Amino acid sequence: MADTELLNELLDVERKGWDSLCDGTAADFYGSLMTGDAVLVLANGMILDRGEVVAALNDSPPWRTYEILDPRLVDADVDSKILVYTGVAYGEGEAPAFRGIMSSVYLRAGGEWKLALYQQTPIAG
């Protein structure tokens, strides 16, 4: 598979995640997307396992919209890829509520991509 095809395939998965964060279905989406031992490393320094992510997303207000900017793919292995991009999430106002560098480590298992690690680095300003 060409790098562009693979990038687009993983961007599609990533966008579905962001869409779920906007429409209130994120707990179910990430509960099924994450591997059993996956973790999210958040900008505030928290590290959440799959169960903690699902619980937190059940109580989180949705985002209004988002942007994925400058995506790139890092080839870790045949069945593991790292998607890196700048993410911008908007809450109630017009100004971005959050801007950061995102890294999502995906593993291919049974023909499907699963999220093993997600990490956020905030961008000041």
N, C-alpha and C positions, 0 to 999 in steps of 0.2 A: 504494500500500500504506500502510495506517495506521501511524503511528509505533509503536503497541503491537505490531502484527504484526511489523514490522521488528526491533524490540527483541527480541522473542521468537525470531525467526529467528536473529539473531546470538548471542543467549544460548545457543541450542541448539548452535551451532558452538563457542562458548567452552566449554560444558560437555563436549562431546565431546573437546575438547583436555584438559581437566582429568581426565576419565575415563581418557584414554590415559596421563596422567601417573601415575594410580593403578594401572592394570592392566599397565603395562610395554610398551605399544605406542606410546609417544609419539614415538620416533624416526621411525617410519613415518608416523604421523599428521601431524606437523609438517613432515616432508619433503615431503608432498604438499600440505599446506595453504599453506605459505609461497610467496610469489612468488620468482622467481629472485634478486632483489636485496634481499629482506627482511632485516631485522635485528631482533635482540632486545637490548634495553638492560636489563640486569639490575640488581638492587638493589645488588650488590657493585661496580658500576661497569664490569663487562665488557660489551662490545658484540660479539655473535656474529652471523656471517652464517649463511645456511641450512646450509651444509656443517658448520660448527662446531657448530650447534645439534644436528643429527642425530648427530654424533659424541659430543657431550656427553650427549645423552639416552640413547644406547646404553650409557653407563657410569653412569647415575644410578639410585640406588635409587628405587623408587616411593613416592609419597605414600600414606598410608592413606585419607584423605578430604579434602574441601575444602568451603568455603562461598563463594558469590558473594553479596555484600551490596550493596544500594543501587545497582543498575545504572542507568545512564543512557546515552542515545545522543546523540551530537553529529553533526549533519548537515554533513559536509564538502563533499559534492557529490552529484549524482544517483547515482553509482556508487562513492562512497567514504563510509564511515561510521566513527565512532570510538566504541567501546564502552568506557566508564569504569566501574569498580566497585571495591569493596573486596574483596580476595581473602584468604581465610584457609586455609592449608594445614596439615594435621596429619601428622606423621610417626608414630613409634612410640608416643609418650606421649599423654596426654590434652590437655596444653596445646598451643596452636598453635605449630608450628615456625616459621611465617612468616606475617606479616600485612603487607599492603601495598595501596597504591592501584595498580590495573592499568589500562593503556590499551592497547587493541588497535585498530589501524587496519586496516580491511578494505576491499578493492577488489573490485568485482563484475567478473568476467572470464568470458565465455562462459557466463553464467547461474549461475556459482558464486562464492561468496565466497572470497577469498584473503587471507591475512594478510601485510600489507606491513611492519608495525612493531608490536612489542610492547614495552611499557616498564613497569618496576616501580619504585615509590617506597616504601621501607620505612616502616612506622609503628612508632615506638618503643613499647615496652611490651608 
